[in-house]
Amino acid sequence: MPLSECTRVCASLARALHVIDSISSSSYVVGGFIRDSFLGRVAKDIDVVVPGDAMAIAQQVARELGGSFVPLDQEHCIARVVQTWRSRGESDTDAPEPDVLVIDFARYTGSIEEDLARRDFTIDAIAVPSTVVVAKLSAQGTISGDTSGSIIDPLGGLRDISERRLRACSAGAFEDDPGRLLRAVRLARELGFTIDVCTESAIREHAHLVSGVAAERTREELLKLLSLPDSAAHVHYLDTLGLLVPVFPELERCRDVEQPTCHFWDVLEHSIQTIATFEFITEESDWKYGNDEMVELVPDDPSLRMYLAARVSFEASRATLIKVACLLHDIAKPQTKTIEDSGRARFLGHATEGASLARDILQRLRFSSHETAFVESLVCHHLRPSQMSAEGLPTRRAVYRFFRDTSSAGIGVLHLAMADYLACRGPLFTMTEWRSVCELIDFILQEHARQEATVAPTRLIDGSELMQALGMQPGPSVGVLLEAIREAQAAGLVNLREDALKLARRIFESEHFTVRTSK
């Protein structure tokens, strides 16, 4: 975090804690902020517990900071204060992710030790008086200096942090809140911790409860987990613990589904390996069967990296959602599998049916409409790159139609196709085949860039001119003709207004020219 941003966050946090102390002398900072401070990590959110009216205190802090007050659970007296700001001169377009400080308030009953015992994991069951946090708050947004005499750690959380171990606070932690099941895996992988043996056993025992967790919480934990490097290993771990199938029941049907001999793994393992190979070609993680020469063949430039890093939503980048598509891209293979007389397995239509199934899954998990549409398009078109030409390189028209149909998902589809090939062949891949795959993807990208530079800035004719020249009435036919002109322009067949008009007239006057409209 830049120092200016740290200073801004810390100043607001210090002001908030001063207000809290002026109202309640027995308030504590708990949870992730304390944990991250001991790990040297900077956090932008903080949990505060108070013995009194947490809602009223949160409202007063919101007024003092000029932030937003958000009641989360009035029955249990839980509230949130959110302060957002942008650097001077930044617009919404320039800075889609503003600086955010989040302070959660909750009321504790009984002693602070009793409150900590009810929490999820020991590393988050550590408390420090808010007065001490104010005094020890560093410019980097962490607690600095000696706080040993002020730390309340009844369950040994500091020892677990030191030994990099994730341990549940109680035997009933997951029954009390099944949302902690996915959080345990995500938190352990994010921090590089090992889950305690007893805690891991409890996760296996209660794994079936994850299906009853609110979809919004499940989605959030999945996206956080998949945003981490080495996500394929994390998904494998979910499967080992019995957590993957309760979240994605459709994946169980993919287990042990054999594929043609060109595939090294069954459908489920292939799907998980596709996450690993995507991370390999984007240089996010290593792959067991990969090498440096393979990576050097992958098309790469700053614009592609920016594309993958761009966010589709506040929680998810394109790269993270491509990993979701990697997991789901063959989800319909079991239901489309047929066996030919020769004994060869076929999966005709699995991309189209898989897209529909992926949409249903993501809607069930409360993914946003933009997230769902992006993944659906990836799954639907993941075979297109290899089908764009029977032999040799695809035509200009084929490239144009591919990006017309895939829109903003096009580059993501190309990355998924590369990952899919490697996960198909596994250790059986050949450098000759891989070089051909990369050359195909590079050609499609280069041709698309050429078409964008040629077509986008130069509009040969607009709808009004077309209607006037051809005596047309407004309607779908105008759009169809404009699209035909744009495609011909991308293919280099028309470059002048007169040529575009001749093409439109020829199509319009054709006896076969009809326009399909949806009712």
Secondary structure, DSSP 8 states (H G I E B T S, - for coil): --HHHHHHHHHHHHHHHHHHHHH-TT-EEETHHHHHHHHT---SEEEEEESS-HHHHHHHHHHHHT-EEEEEETTTTEEEEEEEE--TT--TTT-SS-EEEEEEEEE--S-HHHHHHTSSBGGG--EEEHHHHHHHB-TTSSB-S--TTT-B-TT-HHHHHHTTEE-BSSTTHHHH-TTHHHHHHHHHHHHT-EE-HHHHHHHHHHGGGGGGS-HHHHHHHHHHHHTSSSHHHHHHHHHHHT-HHHH-GGGGGGTT----TT-SS-HHHHHHHHHHHHHHHTTSS--TT--HHHHHHS---HHHHHHHHSBSSSS-BHHHHHHHHHHHTTTTHHHH-EE-TTS-EE-TTHHHHHHHHHHHHHHHTT--HHHHHHHHHHHHHTTHHHHS-SSSS--HHHHHHHHHHHGGGHHHHHHHHHHHHHHHHGGG--HHHHHHHHHHHHHHHHHHHHHHHHHTT-----HHHHHHHHT--SSHHHHHHHHHHHHHHHTTS--SHHHHHHHHHHHHTSTT-------
